[in-house]
Amino acid sequence: MANAEHSGRPAEAFAPTACGTAGARLRYARLGLWLVAAVLAVREMAVVLSTPRGERLTDLETWVGTNGVLHVEGSLYDTTRFTGTPFSGLVLKPLTRAAEQALGWGWTFGTLLLVAALGLVAARALPQPVSRRTSLVAAPVAIVLLMVSLPVRNTLWLGQTSIIPVLLVLLGCFAVRGQRASGVLIGLAAALQPTVLLFAPLLWFTGRKQAAATTGVTFAATTALAWAAMPQDSYTYWVHHMAGTGLGGAADDLANQSLHGALLRLGLNGPLEIALFLVLGAAVAFLGVRRAVRYARDGQLLLAVAITGCAAIAVSPTTWQHQLLWVLLAVVGRVGKRASDRYVWPVAVVLVMTLPTKMMLPDIEALYPLRDNVVLLAALAAATFVPFLSRTSPHYRTPIPTQYAEPVPGRFPWIPLLPFLRRVLTRPNLLLELLLIRVTYAAYQQVRLAATGGTISGGRERAEAHGQQILDIERVLRIDIEYAVNHAVVKIDWLRGFFDFYYTSFHFAVPLTVLAVLYWRRPVDYRWARTSLGITTLLALIGFWAYPLAPPRLMPEFGIIDTVHGVQDFSQPDYGTLTSLTNQYAAMPSLHFGWSLWCGLAIAIVAPKLWMKALGLLHPLFTVAAIVATGNHWVLDAVGGALVVLGGFALTYVFQGPRARTVTALTDLSEKKPVLAEAGPGK
């Protein structure tokens, strides 16, 4: 919410009636956000409590269950199941019986209360001044983001306590009065999670020296107390396991998002890996604390806390998923001078912290090092080099405004256009576009698969029944040409090879190319075309869900030859399973044809030359021939694809009106001011 733009409306907009209407909308929005937060909390609690005992709260069971490590008389670290500090074990041991009684709703409800408290404190800690709108909705937005974040969900599922150190630090920095109380809270947090000691130099160099000293004294006192009470456990943790290294899962596990874990996953080990980890860790700690001090002095203390926490994530030997909450706090930093760039950083952080890494990057082996360490990379970026704006920057509160094209009157005045969806003249931020395209496509894959109940062959019987319906309709219409075309193409090797190649190669390549050209050459048309493609895909997903359909190649009695995938083993109940991410019964409508028709129409509408338009329309013609010849679609599937494309363009018109005139943004080099100029056709 710290990234909210100020609209800069004229004074007339703030008349009493307008203010009353805006205030009412704001109150309704706030109430809606609180309801969303409540629903998410209930859902998380229901998910945990509905899971059978032994599969939920597994870490807590490991600690306090019948054979839990807190019951035994020996060392806490006889096994590697307990990963906390000796002080945390000392605190938990007396609470074993109470914790056992709270293994159900009590523990989960208490964790949710901690999450709510964390969100409230974070909302109050936003850099001042903030607008009234931000102050009213910041708390529910913060709690909603926390509820949907992977660290909180992981904490609730495992029964972990990793929210407590984060909450103690925020309370010490923003809630309590007096440096001594602040230092005690942060010192207790460090006793539970040692890398929190990085906050001591932050406090020292921002003038809170008494708080820094109290932090160190509190940490030392609690650690000494635990050492006196449990000397063997303390020696095992601090010396044998080197401050917890080696406890829990394997250090090179993907869940360990620290520099140590990343170096191990890259194949480094032994003295070289240790030396490199120490050097890189020291550099990250130094840069992170220095940046945090600068932003704290700038009045952005919450951002400074987030940066320090991100540095602590990187330098810890092991940082498990439930300990990664610091990255989400970095969403409050403002990045970018242009208004259109303001949302790149917060959107990236929210996506990284709420979605599995497989949804962030495609399943390409060369990208595995990035995908496996995406949260660590986000933490390193926040701690070391993301250029957060200073509050003294003229762009902090007033970013460079977005340029909009003049609205084009609609041809159909009875259609309710949405004027707030104005067309932007400048190009959208490329990183944000790539993030959203990737996440949208990953969601599309998941919904497409879920259309048959979450399994590829789950809807086989229903899909084959629908296939027979389609075939009967085509016979009535005398367009049942799939068998004849398929067998004719199979007899001609070069033609079969051509259609197989066209089917497998151009489905993604051509739409991405069209989007790329429009993005670079025609940014206004890019937004219009991208929106229509997105709506087309959404309509197709509804079709997949409502009408699962077996393609001709998966109708064994029809005799179609699968030229692309080869012979299927029809004796197996899951013979349609070709990949782990594709619903083989999502044939109606055909997005192979739909996307190709979208490409053809977009090129025909935008291209300045007649031969370009004709060349663009050849792509859907080749595609419809390929999907029928290879046995992957019925003819009526292409009709369905055409309908969703027309629906996509029609709804885009409803939302945004007709396509804007071709407008280019020029720059007067002498005055450095943007100038709008209309370009004629072909220019």
MOQUIBEL-V297731 format. One record per pair of residues at least 24 apart in sequence whose C-alpha atoms are under 7 Angstrom apart, sorted by the first residue. I is the first residue (numbers start at 1). J is the second residue. D is the distance in Angstrom with one decimal. If there is no record, write none. Layout:
# MOQUIBEL-V297731
{{I & J & D} {I & J & D}}
This chain:
# MOQUIBEL-V297731
{{1 & 134 & 6.0} {1 & 138 & 6.1} {2 & 126 & 6.9} {2 & 332 & 5.4} {3 & 332 & 6.9} {3 & 334 & 5.9} {3 & 342 & 6.5} {30 & 136 & 6.9} {30 & 137 & 5.5} {33 & 140 & 5.6} {33 & 141 & 6.7} {34 & 140 & 5.4} {37 & 140 & 6.5} {37 & 143 & 6.4} {37 & 144 & 5.0} {40 & 147 & 6.5} {41 & 112 & 6.9} {41 & 147 & 6.9} {45 & 108 & 6.4} {48 & 157 & 6.1} {49 & 104 & 6.5} {49 & 105 & 6.8} {56 & 157 & 5.8} {56 & 158 & 6.3} {57 & 157 & 5.4} {57 & 158 & 4.1} {57 & 159 & 4.3} {58 & 158 & 5.1} {58 & 159 & 6.7} {59 & 158 & 5.2} {59 & 159 & 5.8} {59 & 160 & 6.5} {60 & 158 & 6.7} {60 & 159 & 5.1} {60 & 160 & 6.6} {64 & 96 & 5.7} {64 & 99 & 6.9} {64 & 100 & 6.2} {65 & 100 & 6.8} {70 & 96 & 7.0} {75 & 233 & 5.6} {76 & 233 & 6.3} {77 & 233 & 6.7} {80 & 247 & 4.7} {80 & 248 & 5.3} {81 & 247 & 6.8} {81 & 248 & 5.4} {82 & 248 & 6.8} {83 & 244 & 6.5} {83 & 247 & 5.4} {83 & 248 & 5.7} {84 & 192 & 7.0} {85 & 192 & 6.0} {86 & 226 & 5.9} {86 & 233 & 6.4} {86 & 234 & 5.7} {87 & 191 & 6.5} {87 & 192 & 6.8} {87 & 222 & 6.6} {87 & 223 & 6.2} {87 & 226 & 5.1} {88 & 192 & 5.8} {90 & 226 & 6.4} {108 & 156 & 6.4} {111 & 156 & 7.0} {115 & 146 & 7.0} {116 & 143 & 5.9} {118 & 167 & 5.6} {119 & 143 & 4.8} {121 & 170 & 6.8} {125 & 174 & 6.4} {125 & 302 & 6.0} {126 & 302 & 6.5} {127 & 299 & 6.4} {127 & 300 & 5.2} {148 & 354 & 6.0} {149 & 353 & 5.4} {149 & 354 & 4.4} {150 & 353 & 5.8} {150 & 354 & 5.2} {151 & 321 & 5.6} {151 & 322 & 4.2} {151 & 323 & 6.5} {151 & 324 & 5.9} {151 & 325 & 5.9} {152 & 322 & 6.5} {154 & 322 & 5.5} {155 & 322 & 5.3} {162 & 322 & 6.3} {162 & 323 & 5.7} {165 & 189 & 4.4} {165 & 192 & 6.7} {165 & 193 & 6.8} {179 & 208 & 6.8} {179 & 210 & 6.0} {179 & 211 & 4.5} {180 & 210 & 6.6} {180 & 211 & 5.4} {180 & 214 & 6.1} {182 & 211 & 6.0} {183 & 211 & 4.3} {183 & 212 & 6.1} {183 & 214 & 4.7} {183 & 215 & 4.3} {184 & 214 & 6.0} {184 & 215 & 5.7} {184 & 218 & 5.8} {186 & 215 & 5.8} {187 & 215 & 4.1} {187 & 216 & 6.3} {187 & 218 & 4.9} {187 & 219 & 4.8} {188 & 218 & 6.6} {188 & 219 & 6.3} {190 & 219 & 6.2} {191 & 219 & 5.3} {191 & 222 & 6.5} {191 & 223 & 6.6} {195 & 312 & 5.4} {195 & 316 & 6.2} {196 & 312 & 6.5} {198 & 308 & 6.7} {198 & 312 & 6.7} {199 & 308 & 6.6} {202 & 289 & 6.1} {202 & 292 & 6.9} {202 & 293 & 5.9} {205 & 293 & 6.6} {206 & 293 & 6.2} {206 & 297 & 6.7} {245 & 317 & 5.8} {245 & 318 & 6.4} {251 & 318 & 6.6} {254 & 372 & 6.2} {255 & 320 & 5.4} {255 & 321 & 5.7} {256 & 318 & 5.6} {256 & 319 & 5.1} {256 & 320 & 4.8} {256 & 321 & 6.9} {257 & 319 & 5.4} {257 & 320 & 6.3} {257 & 373 & 6.4} {257 & 375 & 6.6} {257 & 376 & 5.2} {258 & 313 & 6.0} {258 & 314 & 4.6} {258 & 315 & 6.5} {258 & 316 & 6.2} {258 & 317 & 6.4} {258 & 318 & 5.9} {258 & 319 & 5.5} {258 & 376 & 6.2} {259 & 314 & 5.3} {259 & 315 & 6.3} {260 & 317 & 5.5} {261 & 318 & 6.9} {262 & 373 & 6.7} {281 & 314 & 6.9} {281 & 315 & 4.8} {284 & 311 & 6.2} {284 & 384 & 6.7} {285 & 311 & 5.7} {287 & 384 & 5.7} {288 & 383 & 4.7} {288 & 384 & 5.6} {298 & 390 & 6.6} {298 & 391 & 6.4} {303 & 330 & 5.9} {303 & 332 & 6.3} {303 & 333 & 6.1} {306 & 330 & 5.1} {307 & 382 & 5.9} {307 & 383 & 4.8} {308 & 383 & 6.8} {310 & 379 & 4.8} {310 & 380 & 6.7} {310 & 382 & 6.7} {310 & 383 & 5.7} {311 & 379 & 6.9} {311 & 380 & 6.8} {311 & 383 & 5.5} {314 & 376 & 6.7} {314 & 380 & 6.8} {327 & 379 & 5.8} {328 & 353 & 6.5} {330 & 382 & 6.8} {333 & 388 & 5.7} {334 & 388 & 5.4} {334 & 389 & 5.6} {335 & 387 & 6.3} {335 & 388 & 4.9} {335 & 389 & 5.8} {337 & 395 & 5.5} {337 & 399 & 5.3} {337 & 400 & 6.1} {338 & 399 & 5.1} {338 & 400 & 4.5} {338 & 401 & 6.5} {339 & 399 & 5.1} {339 & 400 & 5.7} {339 & 401 & 5.6} {339 & 402 & 6.1} {340 & 402 & 6.3} {340 & 428 & 6.8} {340 & 429 & 7.0} {341 & 429 & 6.0} {344 & 432 & 5.3} {359 & 439 & 5.8} {359 & 442 & 5.4} {360 & 438 & 6.4} {360 & 439 & 6.1} {361 & 438 & 7.0} {407 & 660 & 7.0} {408 & 658 & 6.4} {408 & 660 & 5.9} {410 & 657 & 5.7} {410 & 658 & 5.9} {415 & 654 & 6.4} {416 & 654 & 6.5} {417 & 654 & 5.2} {417 & 655 & 5.4} {417 & 656 & 6.1} {417 & 657 & 5.8} {418 & 655 & 5.1} {418 & 656 & 6.0} {419 & 656 & 6.9} {421 & 655 & 6.9} {421 & 656 & 5.8} {422 & 656 & 6.7} {423 & 524 & 6.3} {424 & 524 & 6.1} {425 & 523 & 6.5} {425 & 524 & 5.4} {425 & 665 & 6.8} {426 & 523 & 6.3} {427 & 519 & 6.7} {427 & 523 & 5.0} {445 & 581 & 6.5} {445 & 582 & 6.9} {448 & 541 & 6.4} {448 & 544 & 6.6} {448 & 583 & 6.0} {448 & 586 & 6.9} {449 & 581 & 6.7} {449 & 582 & 6.0} {449 & 583 & 4.7} {451 & 544 & 6.1} {451 & 545 & 4.5} {456 & 577 & 6.0} {456 & 582 & 6.9} {456 & 583 & 4.9} {456 & 584 & 6.3} {457 & 574 & 5.5} {457 & 576 & 6.2} {457 & 577 & 6.5} {463 & 548 & 5.0} {463 & 549 & 4.2} {463 & 550 & 4.9} {463 & 585 & 6.3} {464 & 549 & 6.5} {464 & 550 & 5.2} {464 & 555 & 6.8} {466 & 549 & 5.5} {467 & 549 & 5.6} {467 & 550 & 5.3} {467 & 551 & 6.9} {482 & 628 & 5.8} {482 & 629 & 6.9} {482 & 631 & 6.9} {482 & 634 & 6.7} {483 & 560 & 6.0} {485 & 629 & 5.5} {486 & 560 & 6.8} {486 & 561 & 7.0} {486 & 628 & 6.9} {486 & 629 & 4.5} {486 & 630 & 6.2} {486 & 631 & 6.3} {489 & 629 & 6.4} {499 & 626 & 5.0} {500 & 563 & 6.8} {500 & 564 & 5.6} {500 & 630 & 6.7} {502 & 626 & 6.8} {503 & 623 & 6.9} {503 & 626 & 5.9} {503 & 627 & 6.7} {507 & 592 & 6.0} {511 & 595 & 6.9} {511 & 599 & 6.0} {514 & 599 & 6.8} {529 & 602 & 6.8} {531 & 652 & 6.6} {532 & 648 & 4.8} {532 & 649 & 5.2} {532 & 652 & 5.6} {533 & 648 & 6.6} {535 & 648 & 4.9} {536 & 644 & 5.3} {536 & 645 & 5.2} {536 & 647 & 6.7} {536 & 648 & 4.4} {539 & 644 & 5.9} {540 & 589 & 6.0} {540 & 644 & 6.3} {543 & 588 & 6.3} {543 & 589 & 6.3} {544 & 586 & 5.1} {544 & 588 & 6.2} {547 & 588 & 6.9} {548 & 585 & 5.4} {548 & 586 & 5.6} {549 & 585 & 4.9} {549 & 586 & 6.0} {549 & 587 & 5.5} {549 & 588 & 6.1} {550 & 585 & 4.8} {550 & 587 & 6.5} {551 & 585 & 6.7} {551 & 587 & 6.0} {551 & 632 & 5.4} {551 & 633 & 5.2} {551 & 634 & 6.6} {552 & 631 & 5.4} {552 & 632 & 6.1} {552 & 633 & 6.2} {552 & 634 & 6.5} {553 & 631 & 5.0} {553 & 632 & 6.0} {560 & 631 & 6.1} {561 & 631 & 6.6} {562 & 630 & 6.1} {562 & 631 & 5.8} {563 & 630 & 5.3} {564 & 630 & 6.5} {587 & 633 & 6.3} {587 & 637 & 6.5} {588 & 637 & 5.0} {588 & 640 & 6.3} {589 & 637 & 4.9} {589 & 638 & 6.6} {589 & 640 & 4.4} {589 & 641 & 4.7} {590 & 637 & 5.0} {590 & 638 & 5.5} {590 & 640 & 6.5} {590 & 641 & 4.8} {591 & 641 & 5.8} {593 & 620 & 6.2} {593 & 623 & 6.0} {593 & 624 & 5.9} {593 & 638 & 5.8} {593 & 641 & 5.9} {594 & 641 & 4.3} {594 & 642 & 5.6} {594 & 645 & 5.9} {596 & 620 & 4.8} {596 & 623 & 6.8} {597 & 642 & 7.0} {598 & 645 & 6.3} {608 & 681 & 6.4} {608 & 682 & 4.4}}
